């Protein structure tokens, strides 16, 4: 049996109409120039089924909740699993351009996953004939998976393993013998064991919670040394703090990898620091155009991976969040970059050092029914929408494909990632990469960005400003 962690259970039960908590990816392949031609859907499905059976059995599982949420849910093998219900193929409607691509993916990303089935979905999209900058006849794969099932690290391990590093190679994960993979037991526990565990957990939680609070007490009572205090971050109200509704609008900007690597070396920074500066400039220009730029700097949330080096991350989430000022109150790109470097260096160090261990453990020791009731009560009462914002946007750096990559002989030419929106957080950015370029993709709603063309233009302008200023 495999029981969800408290954080994963919160994500599972926190999924709400208009706020699905899954992440998605779009991968585009040059099938027009592939010697093997189009990606065969039947062969692709067969390969995927083998990968699931041998390496990712979690993808055969559905979430099995207890009545009245007496305990956290379990991942249980779905005896009625049918790959054809999870994977399908469509043609991109005419005129098969970026606008139609964005529209189709926006619908895909906006649709909630079915709780009665394994919480993932894949669509093969053919006929990408008029996407500027890409070869005619390209093919895309749309993939989404619930955040309760895996985080970005686990999702990227799956996606990378699904591909090969040569046109004739087999998926890299299939080069690893299945016997070498220690898979959890996904058999559903029987009623006696399931409710017995729920009873034991219910009795143990108050005791464990007291112990965890006692562990946290010294840090809470010990004053920090002068100069070591974390500066307080004030978050202004802004355009993207509105109530999030059901539609999803997406877009992206492509940036040259070689150019960014040169800037990375020149300024002793990371590509993520440069991407944050582009996002900041895009936000600044977009909000100036709407007459809504706050005097104070906008603030982004930056997810930080806190997995141990030997943690492959197949299942569940291990992350914390840092709040990073974007310095939208200045138009000096060099000054902004210096400030961003200082902030991200400190935040990553503090985030990994703390690991969020005690806080995560405390969540484990609060009854899941109470957490779920409280979150839903706050959400449906409009509490989150009436409170001052915690952040203005999210910027997540998801490691992409560092090497030349192929799927069934077709070369991967683009990879875009998309994350979930949240109460009062109507704009999510993902930084992803291939060997020759870096993408900043975004997801928002029509109420906030219209058809997305204006914000796409702002991102392009932000990138151009980065290049001209540095």
N, C-alpha and C positions, 0 to 999 in steps of 0.2 A: 504494500500500500504506500501511497505517497500523498501526504497531507500538505496543503498549501501553507506557506509562511503567513504571518499576520499581514505583512505588506501586500503580498500577492492576493490575499483574501479581500483586503480593502479595495484593491484594484478591480477584482472580479465583481464584487457587490456594488462598487461605486459607479459601474457602467450605467448610464442613464440615457433616456431619449434625448437626442440632440448633443450628447456628450459621450460618444463611444470611446473607450479607453484601449484602443488598439493602435499599433504603429504600422505603417505601410511603406512599401518600396516599389519603385518602377525601374526596371532594368531594360535597356534597349540594345538590340543586337543587329549587326550588319549581316542580314540574311540574303540581301540582294547580291552581295559579292562573295558569299560563302560558296566554296567548292561543293559542299554538301547540299546547298540550297536551303529551302525552308526548314525550320525546326519541326520535326514530326511530333505531333501532339501525342500519339499513342506511345512512341518511344520515350518521350519525355515523361509521360505518366508512369510508364514501367520503371524508369530509373528512379523517379521520385518515390514510388512504392517500395523499392528495394532500400533506399536510403532511410525511409521511415522504419521499415522492419528491422534493419540492422543497426541503425545509429540514432534515430530520433523517434523512439516509440511514443514519446509525449504527444506527437502529432496524431496518434490514434486515440487519444484520450479526450474525454469530455469532463467538465466539472460536475462533480456529484456533491450537492449541498445537503446538509442535514436539516430536517424540519425545525422550524423556529430558530435556525442558526445556533443550535446547541453547541456547535464547535465549528472550527474552520472546515472548509470544503476539502474534498479529495480529488486528485486526478485519477480517474478510473478508465480502464480500457473500454472503448466503445465496441461492444460486440456486434453492432450493426454498422460498423465503419464502412463507408463507401467512398472511394477516392473520387468517383465521378461527381459526388455531391460537393466536393471541396475544390476540384480543379475543372476549369472549363475553357473554352476558346471563343473569341469573337473577332469580328473585323472592325477596325476603326472607321466610323461613319465618314462619308464625304463631308468636307473636302480633305479630310485626313491630314489636317495641319496641326500646329501646336495648340491653337484655340480648342479644337475638337479633342485633342489628346488631354488637355487640362480639364475639359468638361467631363470627359468619361472617367478620368481618374478621380476627379472631385466627387462624383457620384459613388464610385467604389469606396473611397475613403470615408464618406459620410454614412454609409450603411453599416448598422450594427451587425456583429456576428451572432449567429444563432446559438443560444446557450444549450440547446438540445443536441448540438453536434460539436465535434472538435473545433476549438476557437481559432481557426485560421482559414484562409481562402487564397486561391491562386487563379489568375486568368491569363491566358495567352492571347495577346492582341496582335492581329496581323494587319498588313496593308498600311503601314506607316509610310505613305508615299510623298507627303508634302511637308515634312518637318524641316524647316530651314536649318542648314548646318549638318543634316544627317542624310545618309544615302537613301534613295528611294527604295521601297520594298523592304524596309527594316521591320523587325518584329519586337514586341515588348512583352515582358512578363510583369504583371501586377501581383504583388504578394502582400498580405496583411496577416498579422498575428496579434492576439490579445496580449496586453502588457502583463497580465497575470500569469501567462504561460512562459514568457521569457522576456528579458530586457534586450537592449540593442546589441550587447556583446553576444548573447546566445543566438539572436537572429542573424547576425553577421557570420557566426560560425556555420550556421545552417546554409546560408546563401553562398558563402565561399566554398563550402564543401560540395555544393551542388554543381560547381563549375570545375573546369580543368584549366591547366596552364599551357596547353598546346591544342591545336585544332583537332588532333586525332586522339588526344588523351581521354581517359575516363575520369569521372568526377573524383576530385582529390580525396573526399571522405571515403570513397569505396576502395581506395588503396590501403586503407587501414582495416585490418581484419576485424570482423564484428565481435570476435571473441575477446578482443582487447578492450572493448567498451563495457564499463560497468554500468549497466542500465538499472534504474530503480524499478521496484516492483509496483506495477500499476494495476494490480488486481484489486477490485473493490473489496473492502473489508466486510465481513458479515455483520449482521445487526448487533450481536452480543459484543463483538470487539469494537465496533464503531461507537455504540452508546456507552460502553465501558470506558473507552478512551475519553469520551466527552465528559463523563462524570469525574474521572481522575484529573483531567485538565481543569475542570471547574473548581475542584477542591484545592488544586495546587496553585492556581493563579494568584490568589491574595497573598499567599506566603512568598511566592517568587517575586511578586510586585514589590513587596516590602523590602526584600533583599536588594533588588535593583535600585530602588530609591535611596537606600542607604549607601550603595556604591556611588551614586551620583551626588550625594550630599556634600562631600568634601570639595568637589569642583564648583558646586553652586555657592558654597560659603567662603571659599578662598578667594580673596581679591586678586585680580591680575596685577602683575608688576607694571609699573608706569612704563608706557611706551609699547606694551604688549596688547593693549585693548584693541578689539576689533572695532573699527569705526562704524558708527551707526549709519545705516543707509536709509535715507528718506525717499519714498517712492511717490512720485506725483501722480495725480489722476491724468489719464490720457485717452486718446481716441480708441485704443484697443482694449479698454477695460469694460466694454459694454457686455450686456448679456449675450451669451453665445447661443445662436439658433442652429437649426438643423443643416443648412446648406454648407458646402465646403468649396472654397475657391483656392486653387493652387497655382504656383508659378515657380520660376527659378532663374538664376543667372549663372552662366558658366565663366570660370576664371582660369587663366593659363597656369598650369602647375609650375613650369620652369620659371616663370616670372615671379610667382609667389615664393618659390624656394630661394631665389636671389634676394628678395626682400627679407625673408626669414633669416638669412645669413647676415645681411647688412645690419639689421636692427636687433639681432640676437633675440628673436621672438619666435612664436609659433604661428603656423598657418591659421590656427583658431583665433589668435590675437588679431591677425589681419582680417579674418572674416568678421569678427566682432566690430571692427572699425567700419567695414563696409555696411553691416547691418545698422550701425549707429548713424552713418551718413544717410542711408536710405530712409530711416525713420525720421531723421531731421528734415530732409527735403520733402517727404510725403506730408508730414504734419505742417510744415511751413506752407505748403501748397493749399492746405485746408484751413490755414489760420489757427491751428490748434497746438502748436509746439509749446510745451510747458517751459517756464524759466529754469526749473530744476532739471537735472539730467534724468533721462529715462533709465530704468534698471532692468536688467535681464536675469533670468534664472539660468544657471549653467549646470546641467547634470554632471556628476563626477563619479566615475567607476571606482568602486572600493573593493573589487574582488581581489583575492590573493592571486599571485602569479600562477599557481597550479590549479586555480578554479576555472574550468573551461566554460562555465556559464551556460550549460544546456537548458536549465530550467530555472525559472524564478528571477528575482531582481536583487541586485546588490549595488545600490547607488545612493548618493546623497546629493544635495543641491547647494550650490553657492550662488549668492546674489552679487552681480557684477554691474556697477554703474557703466553706462555706455558713453558718458561724456558728450551727450547731445547738446549740452549748453555751450559748446565751443565749435567753431568752424575750422579750427587749426588741426589738420589731420595728424601731423607729427606729434603735437602735444597730446592728442587723444591716444595715439598708439603708445606713447610712453606711459600714460596713466593706466591704460588697459593692461599693459605688461605687468605693471606693479600690482594691480588688483588680482589678476588671474594667477600670478605666481604665488601670492599669499593664500588665496582661496583654495587652490588645489592642494597646497601643502597642509593647510589646516583641515581640509576635508578628508584627506587620506590619513592624516595623523589620528584624527578622532574616530574615523571609520563609522561614526554614527552608531557604534555598538550598543551603548546603554539605552539610547533613545529607541533603537530598533527592538531591543529586548523588552523595553517597557510596553511597546505596542503589542508584542507577543503575549503579554501578561494581562491585557485588558480583554474582557469577553468580546468575541467578534460580533455578537448580536448588538451589544451596546454601541460599538464603533459604527456599525452599519446604520443603526437607528439614528445616531447623532448626525452622521454625515448626510443622510437623506432628509432628515428634519431641517437641517441648515440649508440644504440645497433647495428643496421645494418651498421653503418659507421665503426664499429670496434673500436670506441673510448674507450670502457671499456677494450678491450684486449690490447690496447696500453698504458694504464695508469698504474702507479705503483699500486700494490695491496692494498686494504683497509684492508683485513684480509687474512689469508692463509687457514682457514678452519672454519667450524661452528660446535659447540658442543651444542646440545640442550638436556636439561633434561626434559623428558616428564613423569609425574607421571603415574605409571603403575597400576597394580592390587595388592593392599596391602593385600588382603585376599584371602583365597581359593575360586576359582571361577569356575563356571560350565556353559556350554552351552548345553541345551537340554539333561542334564544328564552326559555329557562328561566333564572331568576335564581339565581346561586350564593348559598346561604344559610349554608353552613358549609364549612370546610376544615380537615382534621386531618392532621398529618404523623407518621410513625413511622420510627424508625431501627433499626439492627441491634444486637443484644446481642453481648457478647463474653465471652471466658474470664474468669470472676470479676466480670463486670459484668452484673448481672441486672436493671437498671432503666435505661431510656432515656426521657428527656423531650424533647419537641419543642414549641417556642413558635412558633405560627403565627397568622396574622391575616386578617380580612376588614375591610371599611371600618367596621363597627360593633362588632366584638368581637375579643378575643384568646383563643386557646385554649392551654391546656397539656395536651397529650396524653401518654400514657405507654404503654410496652410492657414487660411483664415475663413471668413464668411463674406457673403455678398453684401451684408449690411455694413461691413467695415472697409472692404476694398473693392466693391463693385465687381467687375469682371476680372480683376486682378492685374489688368494691363498697366494701370498707373503705378502699382507697387512694384511690378516687374521693371518698369522704367526707372523707378527710384533706386532699385538694387543695381541696375546697370550703371546708373549715374554715380552711385556710391563707389562702385569698382573703378570707374574711370577717374573719380576724384582721388582714390587711393593711389593709382598709378601716377597721376600728374603731380601729386603732392610729395610723394616719396621717391 
